[in-house]
Amino acid sequence: MTKRNNLLLVLVLLFWAAFLMVEKPWKGDAHQRTAAHVGLLFPKLQYQTEQIRRVAVSDGTESVTLQLSESGRWRVVEKQHPMDMGRLMMVVQNLSEINTIDVVSVNPEKHSVYGVAEGQGTRVQVFGENDMVLADWIAGSLRHQEIGAGQKPVMEFYMRDGRSDVVYLSGEAIHPPATPTTWCDTHFLAQVEDASVTAVERFDFTTSDSWRIERVPQVATDAWNLTKPTERPAMSYAGESLAFSITGLRAADVVGTMNSDGADDARYGFPQDRFIVSIGDLPFEFELGKPAPTTGQRFFRVNGIPYIYTISDYDVSQLRLPVQRLLDDSQD
């Protein structure tokens, strides 16, 4: 073999060596290799729910930590308040079902381009015992898409496992909130239906506009009667609106815990109004205080719950109805 042929043979071998190193055909074609990355991002999480001990959520502006206490109760650390367990279960389930659509990058230097670098996007970290990481999800930027007329818009965004450099495209956008109050279990009558509210009594300590309104028993329509300060038929809408507002009450914020020495009365202005709600034979009692420093909120507390809350001025307006707004004028 001549020197020229030897040189050609060496060049051919070098070319094929380079081709094999780049293409790696033993791992399948490009489609097969991409498909190997597509699937559940956290395939083990659905089997690890009993191992979860702590969850941290951040969005670059706010952050919240959810902790399982030694007593077996979940709490919002920043507020030292019981947590909304249903919200956490939904987030964990959604994380366990997140599918990757496609691999878009494996280069860590491009993480900021996709909004998945450290400190970017929404991050959810799930920890087990001894702070073992069970899931670390970073949701980044939305993918820009041109949606044509008549086409259904598709929400796709970039994401990655915080322990990996691989950036995926996904269609599941769960983005849980990072505001601590949002995670607090403050929907006080979440399991109570409006129809279960049989009476509402208001004690007004500032303007003396006190009243009591009762649902008329054994009546097919939603009939209500005003029984204090006088006995007259009440507007059906007023009674139903009160029941709806009360069963939907949710705190705007958790601002502290109650003291046993009565100091709360002066600090928060309790009570300006007291409401006693009859739910069947069970009472639900709460009080309104003075306006809170946060614009559009007023201090609020519930009998038997050791926390001070605020509720929105809108909710307050739905509760502090004057007697005239309760009356059925058609009966005059």
VOBA-1610 file (N, C-alpha, C; in pm, whole numbers, padded with zeros to 5 digits, always signed):
BEGIN
Met+00085-00120+00000Met+00000+00000+00000Met+00089+00125+00000Thr+00056+00217-00088Thr+00139+00336-00102Thr+00115+00431+00015Lys+00208+00527+00030Lys+00193+00626+00138Lys+00064+00707+00118Arg+00031+00730-00012Arg-00090+00809-00039Arg-00215+00734+00008Asn-00219+00600-00020Asn-00333+00521+00024Asn-00340+00511+00177Asn-00220+00499+00238Asn-00217+00496+00385Asn-00275+00624+00445Leu-00242+00737+00385Leu-00291+00865+00434Leu-00443+00873+00418Leu-00494+00827+00301Leu-00638+00828+00280Leu-00711+00740+00380Leu-00650+00622+00411Leu-00711+00530+00507Leu-00718+00594+00646Val-00612+00661+00684Val-00608+00728+00815Val-00715+00837+00822Leu-00729+00916+00714Leu-00829+01022+00711Leu-00971+00966+00721Val-00995+00854+00651Val-01127+00790+00656Val-01158+00741+00797Leu-01058+00678+00862Leu-01078+00628+00998Leu-01104+00742+01096Leu-01031+00853+01078Leu-01051+00969+01165Leu-01191+01027+01146Phe-01237+01031+01020Phe-01371+01084+00992Phe-01478+01000+01061Trp-01467+00867+01048Trp-01567+00779+01109Trp-01561+00783+01261Ala-01442+00798+01313Ala-01428+00808+01459Ala-01500+00934+01510Ala-01479+01046+01434Ala-01544+01171+01473Ala-01696+01158+01460Phe-01742+01094+01354Phe-01885+01075+01333Phe-01948+00995+01446Leu-01881+00887+01486Leu-01934+00802+01593Leu-01939+00875+01727Met-01838+00958+01752Met-01834+01031+01878Met-01947+01134+01885Val-01980+01196+01771Val-02083+01298+01768Val-02222+01237+01766Glu-02245+01143+01678Glu-02379+01089+01657Glu-02417+00979+01756Lys-02318+00903+01807Lys-02341+00795+01903Lys-02458+00707+01860Pro-02450+00642+01746Pro-02563+00564+01694Pro-02604+00449+01784Trp-02514+00402+01874Trp-02550+00294+01964Trp-02656+00337+02066Lys-02676+00469+02079Lys-02780+00521+02169Lys-02909+00552+02096Gly-02917+00516+01966Gly-03037+00544+01889Gly-03022+00670+01808Asp-03122+00697+01722Asp-03115+00817+01640Asp-03153+00939+01725Ala-03148+01056+01665Ala-03173+01180+01740Ala-03311+01179+01805His-03411+01129+01731His-03547+01124+01786His-03554+01032+01907Gln-03489+00915+01896Gln-03490+00820+02006Gln-03420+00876+02129Arg-03310+00949+02106Arg-03236+01004+02220Arg-03316+01115+02287Thr-03388+01196+02208Thr-03473+01300+02267Thr-03589+01237+02342Ala-03650+01132+02282Ala-03762+01066+02346Ala-03724+01004+02479Ala-03596+00964+02492Ala-03551+00906+02617Ala-03561+01006+02732His-03557+01135+02700His-03567+01239+02802His-03711+01280+02830Val-03803+01241+02741Val-03941+01285+02752Val-04019+01188+02840Gly-04097+01242+02931Gly-04175+01159+03023Gly-04198+01237+03151Leu-04228+01166+03259Leu-04248+01230+03387Leu-04117+01291+03437Leu-04124+01415+03482Leu-04003+01480+03533Leu-03964+01424+03668Phe-04064+01389+03751Phe-04037+01332+03883Phe-04114+01201+03897Pro-04071+01095+03830Pro-04148+00970+03827Pro-04162+00901+03962Lys-04074+00929+04057Lys-04081+00862+04187Lys-04170+00935+04288Leu-04201+01061+04260Leu-04268+01144+04360Leu-04405+01088+04400Gln-04476+01028+04306Gln-04609+00976+04337Gln-04604+00864+04441Tyr-04488+00802+04457Tyr-04472+00696+04556Tyr-04405+00746+04685Gln-04374+00875+04691Gln-04299+00928+04804Gln-04379+01029+04886Thr-04510+01039+04863Thr-04589+01141+04931Thr-04584+01127+05082Glu-04575+01004+05134Glu-04570+00985+05279Glu-04435+01025+05337Gln-04336+01042+05252Gln-04202+01078+05300Gln-04181+01229+05308Ile-04274+01308+05253Ile-04256+01453+05246Ile-04260+01515+05385Arg-04160+01598+05415Arg-04151+01664+05545Arg-04148+01816+05534Arg-04108+01868+05419Arg-04098+02013+05402Arg-04111+02048+05255Val-04176+02163+05228Val-04191+02212+05091Val-04158+02361+05092Ala-04075+02405+04999Ala-04039+02546+04986Ala-04080+02595+04849Val-04147+02711+04845Val-04192+02771+04719Val-04138+02914+04714Ser-04079+02952+04601Ser-04029+03088+04583Ser-04052+03132+04440Asp-04064+03264+04422Asp-04086+03315+04286Asp-03996+03433+04253Gly-03890+03452+04328Gly-03799+03563+04305Gly-03836+03688+04382Thr-03962+03697+04425Thr-04009+03812+04504Thr-04050+03769+04644Glu-04125+03660+04652Glu-04171+03608+04780Glu-04130+03463+04795Ser-04141+03413+04918Ser-04110+03272+04944Ser-04191+03225+05062Val-04217+03096+05066Val-04292+03037+05176Val-04238+02897+05203Thr-04236+02859+05331Thr-04192+02726+05371Thr-04305+02656+05444Leu-04335+02536+05402Leu-04439+02453+05462Leu-04370+02338+05534Gln-04400+02320+05663Gln-04324+02226+05745Gln-04417+02131+05819Leu-04382+02004+05818Leu-04454+01905+05898Leu-04394+01904+06037Ser-04474+01938+06138Ser-04423+01947+06274Ser-04410+01809+06336Glu-04346+01804+06451Glu-04329+01677+06521Glu-04462+01620+06566Ser-04562+01707+06582Ser-04695+01660+06622Ser-04775+01604+06504Gly-04715+01612+06384Gly-04782+01557+06266Gly-04872+01655+06195Arg-04861+01786+06228Arg-04943+01887+06164Arg-04858+01975+06073Trp-04914+02007+05958Trp-04845+02095+05864Trp-04872+02240+05901Arg-04766+02323+05895Arg-04778+02464+05929Arg-04708+02550+05825Val-04758+02672+05810Val-04691+02773+05729Val-04590+02842+05820Val-04462+02819+05797Val-04359+02863+05891Val-04363+03014+05911Glu-04374+03090+05804Glu-04369+03237+05814Glu-04484+03294+05897Lys-04596+03226+05901Lys-04712+03275+05975Lys-04739+03194+06101Gln-04667+03082+06118Gln-04692+02992+06230Gln-04841+02960+06243His-04896+02921+06129His-05040+02898+06119His-05066+02765+06049Pro-05173+02694+06085Pro-05207+02570+06014Pro-05219+02593+05865Met-05178+02493+05789Met-05170+02504+05644Met-05295+02446+05578Asp-05323+02494+05458Asp-05430+02440+05375Asp-05379+02311+05312Met-05416+02198+05370Met-05363+02069+05326Met-05407+02035+05185Gly-05527+02076+05149Gly-05577+02046+05014Gly-05492+02110+04907Arg-05444+02233+04932Arg-05359+02302+04835Arg-05227+02229+04817Leu-05169+02184+04928Leu-05041+02112+04919Leu-05058+01981+04844Met-05164+01907+04872Met-05187+01780+04804Met-05201+01801+04653Met-05267+01910+04615Met-05285+01938+04473Met-05151+01969+04406Val-05067+02049+04474Val-04937+02085+04416Val-04850+01961+04401Val-04845+01876+04504Val-04762+01755+04496Val-04813+01663+04385Gln-04944+01650+04374Gln-04999+01566+04267Gln-04963+01622+04130Asn-04976+01753+04114Asn-04942+01814+03986Asn-04794+01797+03952Leu-04708+01810+04053Leu-04565+01790+04029Leu-04537+01647+03984Ser-04604+01552+04047Ser-04579+01411+04013Ser-04629+01377+03874Glu-04717+01461+03817Glu-04775+01433+03685Glu-04715+01519+03574Ile-04617+01604+03606Ile-04559+01691+03504Ile-04484+01608+03401Asn-04520+01628+03275Asn-04454+01562+03163Asn-04365+01661+03089Thr-04253+01614+03045Thr-04167+01695+02959Thr-04209+01673+02815Ile-04209+01779+02736Ile-04248+01768+02595Ile-04126+01747+02507Asp-04020+01822+02534Asp-03901+01814+02449Asp-03782+01870+02524Val-03666+01824+02490Val-03542+01879+02545Val-03500+01997+02457Val-03478+02113+02518Val-03441+02230+02441Val-03296+02272+02464Ser-03236+02228+02576Ser-03098+02265+02603Ser-03041+02177+02714Val-02911+02154+02702Val-02838+02087+02811Val-02721+02174+02857Asn-02721+02298+02810Asn-02611+02390+02838Asn-02648+02480+02958Pro-02579+02466+03072Pro-02613+02548+03189Pro-02594+02697+03165Glu-02511+02734+03069Glu-02490+02876+03041Glu-02612+02941+02975Lys-02705+02860+02928Lys-02825+02913+02864Lys-02946+02912+02957His-02927+02873+03082His-03040+02867+03175His-03111+03002+03187Ser-03035+03110+03191Ser-03096+03242+03207Ser-03180+03280+03084Val-03143+03227+02968Val-03219+03255+02845Val-03360+03200+02857Tyr-03373+03086+02922Tyr-03502+03020+02936Tyr-03571+03051+03069Gly-03509+03136+03149Gly-03569+03175+03277Gly-03565+03069+03384Val-03467+02977+03377Val-03460+02868+03474Val-03328+02867+03551Ala-03257+02982+03551Ala-03134+02991+03628Ala-03168+03008+03776Glu-03067+02995+03862Glu-03088+03015+04005Glu-03148+03153+04031Gly-03258+03156+04108Gly-03322+03283+04140Gly-03425+03329+04039Gln-03439+03257+03928Gln-03539+03293+03827Gln-03663+03205+03839Gly-03773+03253+03783Gly-03894+03173+03773Gly-03953+03134+03907Thr-04042+03036+03902Thr-04104+02980+04022Thr-04035+02849+04056Arg-03998+02834+04182Arg-03926+02713+04223Arg-04001+02644+04336Val-04020+02513+04322Val-04082+02432+04426Val-03985+02320+04461Gln-03946+02318+04588Gln-03855+02214+04637Gln-03928+02129+04739Val-03922+01999+04721Val-03989+01904+04809Val-03882+01821+04878Phe-03888+01820+05012Phe-03786+01752+05091Phe-03847+01640+05174Gly-03767+01534+05190Gly-03806+01425+05278Gly-03729+01433+05409Glu-03714+01322+05475Glu-03639+01318+05600Glu-03493+01352+05575Asn-03432+01416+05675Asn-03292+01458+05667Asn-03266+01547+05546Asp-03368+01624+05506Asp-03359+01719+05395Asp-03321+01655+05262Met-03358+01528+05246Met-03336+01462+05117Met-03429+01524+05013Val-03375+01566+04899Val-03454+01631+04796Val-03533+01526+04718Leu-03665+01538+04721Leu-03751+01448+04646Leu-03789+01506+04510Ala-03796+01638+04503Ala-03826+01707+04378Ala-03775+01850+04388Asp-03727+01902+04277Asp-03677+02040+04273Asp-03713+02096+04136Trp-03823+02167+04131Trp-03883+02210+04004Trp-03866+02359+03984Ile-03811+02398+03871Ile-03798+02539+03836Ile-03875+02563+03707Ala-03979+02648+03717Ala-04059+02684+03599Ala-04012+02820+03550Gly-03974+02827+03424Gly-03916+02949+03368Gly-04010+03026+03278Ser-03954+03075+03169Ser-04026+03165+03079Ser-04128+03091+02992Leu-04233+03164+02956Leu-04328+03111+02859Leu-04263+03111+02721Arg-04291+03009+02644Arg-04241+03003+02508Arg-04326+03095+02421His-04262+03179+02342His-04335+03269+02253His-04396+03189+02139Gln-04525+03209+02119Gln-04594+03139+02012Gln-04687+03235+01939Glu-04691+03220+01809Glu-04785+03297+01729Glu-04909+03210+01708Ile-05023+03254+01763Ile-05145+03177+01751Ile-05229+03236+01638Gly-05254+03154+01539Gly-05332+03199+01425Gly-05481+03206+01457Ala-05555+03271+01370Ala-05699+03286+01387Ala-05765+03148+01389Gly-05851+03127+01488Gly-05924+03001+01498Gly-05846+02889+01563Gln-05719+02912+01596Gln-05639+02808+01659Gln-05650+02816+01810Lys-05645+02702+01876Lys-05650+02696+02021Lys-05511+02728+02076Pro-05501+02830+02164Pro-05370+02864+02219Pro-05316+02752+02309Val-05187+02729+02299Val-05121+02627+02378Val-05019+02694+02469Met-05033+02675+02599Met-04941+02733+02695Met-04823+02639+02713Glu-04707+02680+02668Glu-04586+02601+02686Glu-04480+02689+02753Phe-04406+02631+02844Phe-04304+02707+02913Phe-04182+02617+02936Tyr-04071+02682+02969Tyr-03947+02610+02992Tyr-03934+02574+03140Met-03872+02462+03166Met-03856+02418+03304Met-03738+02323+03314Arg-03694+02300+03435Arg-03590+02199+03458Arg-03597+02148+03601Asp-03540+02033+03621Asp-03515+01981+03755Asp-03396+02059+03809Gly-03410+02120+03926Gly-03304+02203+03981Gly-03174+02130+04003Arg-03177+01997+03998Arg-03055+01918+04017Arg-02990+01881+03885Ser-03048+01928+03774Ser-03000+01890+03641Ser-02982+02014+03554Asp-02897+02003+03453Asp-02876+02112+03357Asp-02976+02107+03242Val-03049+01997+03228Val-03137+01978+03112Val-03261+02068+03124Val-03288+02144+03018Val-03406+02231+03012Val-03508+02165+02920Tyr-03631+02156+02970Tyr-03738+02093+02894Tyr-03844+02196+02856Leu-03926+02156+02762Leu-04045+02230+02729Leu-04163+02152+02786Ser-04256+02221+02849Ser-04369+02152+02909Ser-04497+02230+02886Gly-04609+02158+02888Gly-04738+02223+02871Gly-04816+02235+02999Glu-04763+02181+03111Glu-04833+02187+03239Glu-04779+02304+03321Ala-04861+02407+03337Ala-04820+02525+03414Ala-04899+02528+03544Ile-04834+02494+03657Ile-04907+02491+03783Ile-04875+02614+03868His-04754+02663+03865His-04711+02787+03931His-04782+02814+04064Pro-04753+02740+04169Pro-04816+02765+04299Pro-04773+02899+04357Pro-04857+02961+04438Pro-04822+03092+04494Pro-04711+03082+04597Ala-04635+03191+04612Ala-04527+03195+04711Ala-04562+03290+04826Thr-04687+03335+04832Thr-04733+03423+04939Thr-04774+03339+05059Pro-04712+03359+05176Pro-04743+03274+05292Pro-04891+03269+05328Thr-04961+03383+05328Thr-05101+03384+05369Thr-05187+03296+05281Thr-05153+03287+05153Thr-05232+03207+05060Thr-05234+03060+05100Trp-05128+03016+05168Trp-05117+02876+05208Trp-05184+02849+05343Cys-05222+02954+05415Cys-05284+02934+05546Cys-05428+02883+05530Asp-05468+02796+05621Asp-05603+02742+05618Asp-05695+02842+05687Thr-05747+02937+05610Thr-05830+03043+05667Thr-05968+03053+05601His-06008+02951+05530His-06145+02946+05481His-06226+02880+05592Phe-06280+02962+05681Phe-06329+02915+05810Phe-06446+02818+05800Leu-06532+02836+05703Leu-06650+02750+05689Leu-06651+02680+05554Ala-06536+02630+05517Ala-06521+02570+05383Ala-06615+02451+05361Gln-06649+02379+05467Gln-06732+02259+05453Gln-06879+02286+05478Val-06916+02413+05497Val-07054+02448+05531Val-07125+02503+05407Glu-07243+02452+05379Glu-07324+02501+05268Glu-07407+02622+05312Asp-07436+02709+05218Asp-07514+02829+05248Asp-07647+02793+05316Ala-07710+02687+05269Ala-07842+02650+05321Ala-07837+02606+05467Ser-07717+02576+05518Ser-07704+02533+05657Ser-07709+02650+05754Val-07693+02772+05703Val-07700+02892+05788Val-07848+02922+05815Thr-07886+02916+05942Thr-08028+02933+05978Thr-08057+03068+06042Ala-07953+03138+06092Ala-07975+03269+06153Ala-07844+03343+06162Val-07852+03477+06156Val-07735+03564+06173Val-07777+03679+06264Glu-07698+03700+06370Glu-07727+03812+06461Glu-07606+03903+06468Arg-07633+04032+06453Arg-07527+04133+06457Arg-07543+04221+06581Phe-07432+04238+06653Phe-07426+04332+06764Phe-07333+04446+06722Asp-07391+04562+06700Asp-07316+04680+06654Asp-07283+04768+06774Phe-07154+04777+06809Phe-07113+04852+06928Phe-07070+04995+06896Thr-07083+05036+06770Thr-07043+05172+06734Thr-07161+05259+06693Thr-07256+05203+06617Thr-07371+05284+06573Thr-07505+05226+06619Ser-07497+05116+06696Ser-07619+05054+06752Ser-07715+05006+06645Asp-07664+04970+06528Asp-07749+04916+06422Asp-07748+04763+06431Ser-07796+04713+06544Ser-07795+04568+06567Ser-07922+04505+06511Trp-07914+04378+06478Trp-08029+04308+06422Trp-08010+04157+06428Arg-08117+04087+06404Arg-08112+03941+06391Arg-08205+03901+06277Ile-08157+03814+06190Ile-08234+03766+06076Ile-08233+03614+06079Glu-08350+03554+06055Glu-08362+03408+06066Glu-08426+03351+05940Arg-08378+03234+05904Arg-08439+03162+05791Arg-08572+03104+05837Val-08675+03121+05755Val-08806+03067+05789Val-08805+02916+05768Pro-08831+02837+05873Pro-08825+02691+05858Pro-08943+02637+05778Gln-08920+02524+05715Gln-09024+02449+05644Gln-09094+02532+05536Val-09014+02614+05469Val-09066+02692+05357Val-08982+02658+05234Ala-09049+02628+05124Ala-08977+02585+05003Ala-08888+02696+04949Thr-08939+02820+04953Thr-08858+02931+04903Thr-08757+02974+05008Asp-08661+03053+04967Asp-08558+03101+05059Asp-08610+03223+05134Ala-08700+03197+05229Ala-08764+03306+05302Ala-08690+03333+05432Trp-08679+03462+05467Trp-08612+03505+05590Trp-08702+03606+05662Asn-08688+03608+05794Asn-08758+03706+05876Asn-08659+03785+05959Leu-08684+03914+05973Leu-08610+03996+06069Leu-08679+03979+06204Thr-08605+03939+06307Thr-08666+03917+06439Thr-08618+04018+06542Lys-08513+04091+06515Lys-08465+04201+06600Lys-08412+04310+06507Pro-08436+04435+06538Pro-08501+04493+06656Pro-08653+04489+06650Thr-08706+04441+06538Thr-08851+04428+06523Thr-08877+04302+06443Glu-08999+04258+06441Glu-09033+04138+06366Glu-09103+04176+06237Arg-09035+04149+06126Arg-09090+04180+05994Arg-09029+04084+05893Pro-09097+04060+05782Pro-09035+03980+05675Pro-08909+04050+05623Ala-08807+03971+05596Ala-08683+04025+05541Ala-08673+03989+05394Met-08590+04062+05324Met-08568+04031+05182Met-08496+03898+05170Ser-08550+03813+05085Ser-08487+03683+05062Ser-08342+03700+05017Tyr-08322+03796+04928Tyr-08186+03819+04875Tyr-08089+03858+04986Ala-08135+03939+05082Ala-08047+03982+05190Ala-08003+03864+05275Gly-08097+03774+05307Gly-08062+03657+05387Gly-07967+03563+05315Glu-07997+03538+05187Glu-07912+03447+05110Glu-07774+03508+05087Ser-07769+03640+05067Ser-07641+03707+05047Ser-07554+03699+05173Leu-07616+03716+05290Leu-07543+03703+05415Leu-07488+03562+05431Ala-07572+03462+05407Ala-07528+03323+05421Ala-07412+03293+05326Phe-07422+03342+05203Phe-07315+03321+05105Phe-07186+03389+05149Ser-07195+03512+05198Ser-07077+03587+05239Ser-07009+03521+05358Ile-07088+03470+05452Ile-07032+03412+05574Ile-06965+03278+05545Thr-07028+03193+05467Thr-06966+03063+05437Thr-06843+03079+05348Gly-06835+03191+05278Gly-06718+03215+05192Gly-06609+03296+05258Leu-06625+03331+05386Leu-06526+03415+05453Leu-06387+03351+05451Arg-06290+03430+05410Arg-06150+03387+05409Arg-06064+03506+05448Ala-05966+03482+05534Ala-05881+03590+05583Ala-05796+03647+05471Ala-05774+03778+05476Ala-05681+03841+05382Ala-05538+03825+05431Asp-05520+03819+05564Asp-05386+03804+05620Asp-05397+03748+05761Val-05287+03687+05805Val-05272+03643+05944Val-05171+03738+06008Val-05215+03815+06108Val-05129+03922+06160Val-05074+03896+06299Gly-05124+03793+06368Gly-05071+03767+06502Gly-05151+03661+06573Thr-05117+03640+06700Thr-05190+03546+06785Thr-05257+03623+06898Met-05360+03564+06953Met-05438+03632+07055Met-05371+03621+07192Asn-05385+03728+07272Asn-05340+03730+07410Asn-05458+03703+07502Ser-05427+03652+07620Ser-05532+03620+07715Ser-05559+03733+07813Asp-05482+03844+07800Asp-05496+03952+07898Asp-05584+04066+07850Gly-05649+04050+07735Gly-05739+04153+07685Gly-05669+04264+07609Ala-05536+04254+07592Ala-05463+04360+07522Ala-05505+04370+07376Asp-05556+04261+07321Asp-05597+04263+07180Asp-05710+04362+07156Asp-05798+04379+07256Asp-05913+04466+07238Asp-05870+04608+07206Ala-05769+04658+07278Ala-05723+04795+07254Ala-05636+04803+07129Arg-05550+04705+07109Arg-05456+04709+06997Arg-05527+04698+06863Tyr-05627+04610+06856Tyr-05694+04584+06728Tyr-05834+04643+06722Gly-05879+04706+06830Gly-06009+04772+06828Gly-06128+04680+06840Phe-06111+04563+06906Phe-06225+04471+06924Phe-06307+04512+07046Pro-06440+04487+07043Pro-06517+04457+06922Pro-06589+04581+06873Gln-06588+04603+06744Gln-06675+04705+06685Gln-06806+04643+06640Asp-06797+04517+06594Asp-06915+04438+06562Asp-06891+04294+06607Arg-06998+04232+06654Arg-06991+04088+06683Arg-07105+04020+06608Phe-07072+03908+06542Phe-07171+03832+06467Phe-07179+03691+06527Ile-07302+03646+06551Ile-07324+03508+06593Ile-07408+03441+06486Val-07349+03342+06422Val-07413+03273+06310Val-07460+03136+06359Ser-07584+03103+06333Ser-07636+02971+06367Ser-07625+02880+06246Ile-07551+02772+06262Ile-07537+02671+06157Ile-07601+02545+06211Gly-07728+02528+06182Gly-07804+02425+06251Gly-07814+02465+06397Asp-07768+02377+06485Asp-07767+02407+06629Asp-07631+02455+06677Leu-07537+02475+06586Leu-07401+02514+06625Leu-07378+02662+06599Pro-07314+02732+06695Pro-07285+02874+06675Pro-07147+02895+06615Phe-07135+02998+06531Phe-07006+03042+06478Phe-06998+03191+06506Glu-06905+03231+06592Glu-06899+03369+06639Glu-06769+03435+06596Phe-06781+03558+06545Phe-06661+03633+06507Phe-06683+03781+06534Glu-06572+03855+06539Glu-06577+03998+06568Glu-06495+04076+06468Leu-06539+04199+06443Leu-06466+04293+06361Leu-06401+04397+06451Gly-06276+04434+06416Gly-06206+04538+06489Gly-06194+04664+06406Lys-06092+04741+06435Lys-06073+04866+06363Lys-06002+04841+06230Pro-05998+04941+06142Pro-05926+04924+06015Pro-05779+04891+06039Ala-05726+04800+05957Ala-05585+04760+05968Ala-05497+04859+05894Pro-05365+04862+05926Pro-05274+04950+05852Pro-05273+04924+05702Thr-05292+04798+05664Thr-05298+04765+05522Thr-05427+04819+05462Thr-05416+04899+05361Thr-05532+04963+05299Thr-05634+04858+05253Gly-05761+04884+05286Gly-05868+04796+05240Gly-05889+04673+05324Gln-05834+04671+05448Gln-05850+04555+05535Gln-05890+04599+05676Arg-05956+04509+05748Arg-05999+04536+05884Arg-05966+04414+05970Phe-05932+04439+06097Phe-05897+04330+06188Phe-06020+04243+06214Phe-05993+04113+06237Phe-06098+04013+06243Phe-06050+03898+06332Arg-06139+03847+06415Arg-06104+03729+06494Arg-06225+03638+06509Val-06198+03510+06526Val-06304+03409+06537Val-06297+03348+06676Asn-06409+03338+06741Asn-06415+03279+06874Asn-06365+03134+06869Gly-06267+03104+06955Gly-06213+02969+06962Gly-06090+02945+06877Ile-06051+03043+06796Ile-05931+03031+06713Ile-05828+03133+06762Pro-05708+03092+06798Pro-05613+03181+06867Pro-05530+03270+06774Tyr-05591+03322+06668Tyr-05516+03406+06575Tyr-05593+03535+06548Ile-05517+03638+06515Ile-05576+03765+06470Ile-05558+03772+06320Tyr-05667+03802+06250Tyr-05666+03807+06104Tyr-05707+03947+06057Thr-05700+03964+05926Thr-05770+04075+05861Thr-05858+04015+05753Ile-05967+04087+05724Ile-06050+04053+05608Ile-06065+04180+05525Ser-06106+04163+05402Ser-06115+04277+05311Ser-06234+04366+05346Asp-06222+04494+05312Asp-06332+04588+05334Asp-06456+04546+05255Tyr-06435+04480+05142Tyr-06551+04433+05066Tyr-06630+04331+05148Asp-06559+04235+05209Asp-06627+04136+05293Asp-06698+04204+05409Val-06634+04305+05467Val-06695+04378+05577Val-06826+04443+05531Ser-06825+04501+05413Ser-06945+04570+05361Ser-07059+04472+05339Gln-07028+04346+05312Gln-07132+04246+05291Gln-07191+04195+05423Leu-07122+04225+05533Leu-07167+04180+05665Leu-07238+04291+05742Arg-07185+04412+05734Arg-07238+04524+05815Arg-07355+04591+05744Leu-07458+04515+05721Leu-07574+04569+05651Leu-07662+04646+05749Pro-07709+04764+05713Pro-07805+04835+05798Pro-07940+04764+05794Val-08019+04786+05897Val-08149+04719+05906Val-08233+04743+05782Gln-08231+04866+05728Gln-08314+04898+05613Gln-08283+04813+05491Arg-08159+04767+05480Arg-08122+04683+05365Arg-08171+04540+05382Leu-08217+04506+05501Leu-08266+04370+05525Leu-08417+04358+05505Leu-08486+04470+05512Leu-08632+04469+05511Leu-08690+04444+05373Asp-08803+04373+05373Asp-08879+04350+05250Asp-08981+04461+05237Asp-08951+04561+05157Asp-09037+04679+05143Asp-09173+04644+05083Ser-09183+04530+05015Ser-09311+04494+04953Ser-09417+04461+05056Gln-09372+04440+05183Gln-09468+04403+05288Gln-09526+04528+05356Asp-09479+04648+05317Asp-09530+04771+05380Asp-09674+04799+05336
//
